[in-house]
């Protein structure tokens, strides 16, 4: 082929070489048939030029990036062949990116740096591997484990650019799960996945997608990786986590939304096993308790500067209250010992007392009520300030056939506050109904009536 011959005859440090490379790059993009049947000479020539460039002009990253770009684009097609030349090239590139990862060059993958040619050279190597996984089964069969393990190294490293996390996730998920069903390899990744690495990925993803839509985030490959391994991390790491106060609100929301999503699919046996357990319930109780503590702390020092923090805390409490109530009242839970699970939550004294305290505060705290009044006309915020329904529902469950908790409410003079919610409230749908249920449970014994 004429274009390959020109590249082969050009010196890597000449202007003509750069011109011929650009021509080849354009040709590759426009000719799928060539990409589908890339001749062996292509890899021999570009491998040779890449190796020569790294020796002669190792700092000319714009040139190296362009060579790698051509190699990457050549794999953007479905192929039935995988020549020895391309195999040798893959191994050479693997050693180069591994060398960069294991040396002080790891900084080029750091999220604190702007994209540059050197970074894009290594990024293109991962893109090349992903292209091969999609389009060349022979290449995947020969190198899949090695490429996935390389990707795993990036995913488990902190302070990496989002583009690298995304590419590494693409290789792991597409290569192992969606394409080849390699469950053994996925199990190994899960076992090596630490809570710290998982939370770092969440934090990076939430930061990168802060200003983007939920749909954009949900279709992101790092999100798919996090979603795929959520059940494993939840059951093997999170349920034993005690230091929930150390988790920022972005990570907390990610966890809450995923837990809620799993609860909505509770009819699936695997999900029942993972989430309808005392270990899971204990984690949710600790989570709910910590969120209430955080909200009460903010309410005590409420001011306009802390509005965002208060809204975040309100969201947490509201969503966790719904999750906890749903779990304790759903039909599926009864199959896993509903009564025992309800009693377990009822015995969490701190959770019960803090729930009652928060319920009182949102009714009587003047600073908080002033804030609610100030933002009551903002429809985006009103939803989150309305906590009465969720809390009175939780209280009704916690006092059900539990004389100790019933007496606590009576002695703490909370009956009249609950009774104050018996009128219709358009901002709190169903608060009247749940208040009636709570009062019925509280006044179950004649002496309390």
N, C-alpha and C positions, 0 to 999 in steps of 0.2 A: 504494500500500500504506500502511495506517494507521501502521505503526511508522516507516516512512521519512519520512512527512509530519511526524510528531511531532519527529523528529530535525532535519528541515529547518527547522522553525519555532522550535526551541529555540536559545537563545544558548549558545555553547560554554562560557561561564563560569558557567552556571546549574546548579542542582541537578537540574532536570528533564532537562537534556541528558544528564547522567551516568546518571540512572535509565533514560532511553530507550535509551541505548547498551547498558546491561546487559540490558535486555529484548531488544534486537536480537541481542546475542551469544547469548543462550539460544535464541532462535528459530532462528538459523542452525545451531546444533548439532543441533537436533531436526528440522529440515526439509531433507532431502536434495533434495527436488524443487525447493525454492527455490534451493538452491545450484547445481543443475544448470541452471536457467534464470534466473539472476540478472538482473533488469531493468537496463537502462542507467542508470536514475535512481539506483540504488544507488551506482554509482561516481561519478556526478556529485555527489551529495549528500555522500558521505563524503570525496571528494577536496576539495570545498569546505570542509568542516568541519575536515579535517586541516590544510589550508593556513592557514585562519583561526586555528586553535589555535596553530600554530607562530608566528604573528605576534603574537597577543594574549597568549597564555600559553606562551611557549616553554620554560619550566621545569616546566610541569605534565606531567611524564612519565607519571604514572599515567593521566591522561586520554588522552594521545597513544598510550600503549600499548594502551588499550582500543579506540580507534578502529582502530589497526593490527591488533589481534586480530580485529575484525570483518571487516576486509578480507582478512586471511589465511584465516579460516574460510570466507569466501565462495568461495574457490578450491578447497576440499576436495571436489571433485566432477569428474566427466568432462563437459567442455563442448565444443560444436562452434562456439561463437561467441567472438569477441574484439573487443569494441566499441572505438571510438576513445576513449571516455572511460576505459576500463580501460587502454588503451595509454598514454594521457597520464599516468594515475596511476602506472603502472609506471615511466615515464621520470622522473617527479618523485621517486619513492622511490629510484630508482637514483642520482640526483644527490645526494640527502640522505645515503645511506649512503656514497657515494664521498667526499663532503665530510667526513664524520666520519672516514673512514679516512685521508684525506690531511692532516688537521689534527691538532692536539694532542688532539682528542677520541678518538684511537686508544686512549687509556687505558681507555675504557669497554669495550673488547673484551679487556682484559688479564685473564689468569687469576688475578692477585693480588687482584682485586676481587670482592666478593660480588655475586651477581645483584641488580640493581635495575631499576626501571621503565625508566630510560633504556636500559640494556643490552637489556632485553626488547623495547623498541620496535624497535631495529635488528635484533635477532635475528628478530623476526617478519617483517621485510622479506625476509630470506633464506628463512624458512619459506614465505612467500607465493610466492616465485619457485619453490621446489621443488614446491609444490602445483600451480602452473601447468604446470610441466614434466611432471608426472604426468598431469594431467587436461585439458590444453588444447593441442592440437598447433599451432593457429594462433599462440598466444602463444609457444610454443617455437620455431617456425619463424622468428618475427620477432625474437626476443631471445636465443636460446640462446647464441650466441657471446659476447654482451655479459655475460650472467649467469655463464657459465663463467669468463670472464676476470676478473670481479669475485671469484668464489670462489677463483680461483687466487691472487689477491693476498693473501687471508686465509690460505690454506694455506702460502704462502711466507713468512709473517711469524711471527716468534718471539714467545713469551709471550702467546699468544692463548688465550682460554678454550676448553675442549674442546668445548662446545656449538657454537661457531662453526666449529671445525675439522670437526666432524661434519656440520653443515649444508652447508658448502662442499664437502665430499667427496661428499655426497649429490647435489648439483647436478652436479658434474663426472662422477661415475661413472654415475648414472642417466641424466642428460641426454645424455651423449656416447656412452656405451658400451652400456648395457643397453636404452635406448629407441630411440636414433636412429642407432647405429653410426657416429658421427661420428669416424672414425679420424684424419682430418686435424687436427681440433682436439685430439685426444688426443696426437698426435705433437708438436704445438706445445707442449703442457703439459709433456710429457716432456723436450723439449729445453731448456725454461726451468727445469726442476726441478734445483736444486743439491743437492749432497750434504749441505750444512749444513741446508737447509730440510727435507730428508727425515729426517735424524737427529733434528731438533727435533720433528718429528711423532711419531716413534717414542717419544722420551723422554716427551712429553706423554701419549701414549696409554698407555704402560706405567705411568706415575704415576697416571693417572686410573682405570685398571682393576686396580690392584694387589690390591685385596681382592675382585675379582669373578672369576667363573668364566671358563675359557678359551672356553666357548661364547659367553658375553656379549661377550668381546673380539672373537672371530672374526666375529660378526655385526654388529659396529660399522662404521659407514660409513668412518671414518678408517682403520680396519684394512683395509677393502676397497680404499681408495685406495692405501695402502702396498703391499698385496699385488699390486695390478694393475701398479704401476710398479716392482716390485722387480727384475725382470729387466733393465729399462733402467738403473736406478741401479747395479745390480751390474756390468753389462758396461761402462758408460761412466764410472763413478766409483769404485766400491769396489775393483775389481781393481787399480787404480793407487794405492790408499790405502796409505801407509807408516806413518802414526802411529796404529797400532791400540791402543797403550797409552792413548791419550786417550779411547777409547770406554768408557763405563761398562758394567757387567755387564748392565743391562737392554737396552741397544742390542745388545750382543754376543749375548745369547740370542735376540733377535728375528732377527738375521742368521743365526745358526746354525740355528734352527728352519726358517727359510725355505729356506736352502741344502739342508738335509736333505730338506725337502719336495720340492724340485725334483729332487734326486737320485733320490728314490723314483719319480718320473715320467720317468726318464731315457730311456725308449723313445720319447718324443716328440722329433721331430727338432730342433725349436726349442730345447728344453732341452739336448739333446746339444751343439748348436752353442755355446750360452752357457756351459755348465759343464764340458764335456770339452775344455778348451783349456789351453794352457800358461799363459795369463794368469790363468785361473781357478785353476789348480793352484798358481801362484805365490802368489796371494792366500791360499789355504788353508794353504799352507806357512808363510807369515808369521804368519797367524792362530794356527796350532797352536804355532808357536815362541814367540810372545808369551804365549800362555796357559800354556805350560809354565814360562816364566820367572816369570810371576806366581805360579804355584802353588809353585814352588821357593822363591821369596822368602818366601811365607807359611809354608811348612813350616819354614824356618830360624828363624822367630820364633813358632812355634805357641803359642797360648794360647787360653783359653776365650773371650776377648773377640773374637777374630778368627774364631770358628767359622763365622759366616755367610759371611765372605769366603772362607774355605777351601772351604766347600761350593760356593759359586758357581764358584770356580776349578776344583774337581774336576769339576763338571758340564761346564764348558767343555771341559776336556781330554778327558773321556770322549766327549762327543758329536763333537768334532772328530776324534778318533782313529778313531771309527767311520766318519765321513764320508770321511776320507782313505783308509782301508783299503778301503771299499766301492768308491770310484772306481777305485782301482788294481787291483781284482780282478774287477770286473763284466765280463760278456761284451761289453756295448756299448762299453766303453772300448777294446777291442781293435780295433774298427773305426776308432778315431781314433788309432791308433799306441800301443797299450798299452805296448810295450817302451820306447819313447822316453819316455813319461810316467813310467814306473817309474824309469828311469835319472835323469830330471830330479829326482825327489824324493830319490832315493838320493844325489845330488850336493849336496843341501842339508846341508852339514856341521854347521852349528849345530843344525838340527832333529834330525839323527841323534844327535849327542852329548848334547843335552839330553834326548831321549827315553830314552837309556840311563841318564843321570844320575837322571832321575825314577824309572825302573824300579828302580834301586838303592835310592833313598831310601825308596820305599814298602815295601821289604823290610827295611831295616836302621835307618832313622832312629827312635830310641827315642821321641822326643817324638811323632812322627807315629803310631807303633804304639800308644803309650799312648792317644792320642786315638781311634784306631780301636777299641781295646778298650773304651774308656769308652762309646762310642756304638754298639757292635756289636749291642746288643739293640733299638736303635731302627730299625725296618724302613724308615722313611722316609729315613734317612740311610745305612744300610748299602749301599744300591744305589750311592751316589755314592762311598763310600770304596773300593769294589771296582774298582780300576783295572788289576789285573794282566793280565786277559785282553785288554783293549784295547791295552795297551802292548806286550805280547809279540807280538800279531798285527802291529802296526806294525813292530816290530823284525824279525820274520820276513820281511816284504816288503822292508825296507830292506837286508837282507843277501843277498837272493836273487841268486845269480850275480854278487855284487859282492865281490871279494876284499879290497878296501880296508876295507870295513865289517866283513867277517868277521874280518879280522885285528885290527881295533880292539876288537871284542868279546872276542876271545881274550886280547889283551894287557891289556885292562882287567879281566880276571878276572870276567867276567859269566856265564860258562858255568855255574858251579855255582849261581848265583842262578836262572837259567832252569831248570836241572835240578831245583831244589827245588820247582818247580810241577808235577812229573810225577804227583803223587798227586792223587786226587780232592778237589775243594774245592767244597762246596755253595754257598758265597758267590760263587764265580767259575766259573759254568758254562762249559765248553769251554776253560778255561785250560790244562788238561792237553793237549788236542788241539793248540791253537795253540803250546804250548811244544814239542811234538814236531816240529811243522812248522818252527818257528824253529831248533831244534837241527839238523834235517836240512839246512836251508839253510846254517847256520853251518859245519857239518862236512862240506860237500860234497866237499872235497878230502881225499885220503887222509892227507896229512901232518898235518892237523888232527885226524883221528880218532886 
